[in-house]
């Protein structure tokens, strides 16, 4: 019986569904936890703690909260780069899940140039966001 559970965990669809489940659990908690206000049980951002600057990840947390509450303008203000990238990330998650359900392992292939572009956009956005 235990071996059957291990086989299920090795199935190509297990990882994308685990990622989706973790995301949904995080979103469920975040729905009732306003990251715009102090005193919540969200972890403190180490980047902001060390530098005092806004972090794109923190803006992403606020953005998701605002989206779940129908505050689209506030979500745009919190992290417009991540807001624009989110549909692509969800499409990749969907493709990963579909391929897993078909019994195939799938990983997107990002060239070093694409990786550098994504990193460059993230760094540029961090700088621009903190200048405003």
Phi, psi and omega in degrees: 000318180294325179294326178297320177295321178294323178296319179298323179290337179273351181298141182301339179274349185297313184295311180296326178287328175293319177297315179297318180296318178296319177297318179294321177296317177297319179294322178298317177293316183296329181305322181261009183235106184281108181287352177283344182247145178286165175092014179264171182263037173269145180295147178287140181286121180294326179297314180291324179299317183282318187258337186079004182263158177287141182253139178300328178295320177294320176297325177294321177297313178296322180299313180297317178302312182296319178299316181294340179254014175073017181262077187290322178295319179294321178297319178299318179293322184294314182195083184292329180293314179292325178299319178288329182276339185304316179299325178292319178296319178293324177296320177296319177298317178298316179297318179301316181293315180298314179298320178297318178294333176278000178086013181248141173274136184223135174223130177293140179263112178254123178292158176304326178295317178295318178299317179296322178297314180298315178297318179298318178297316181297316180293315179299316180297320178301316180293311182299316181300324182276349176278339182270000000 
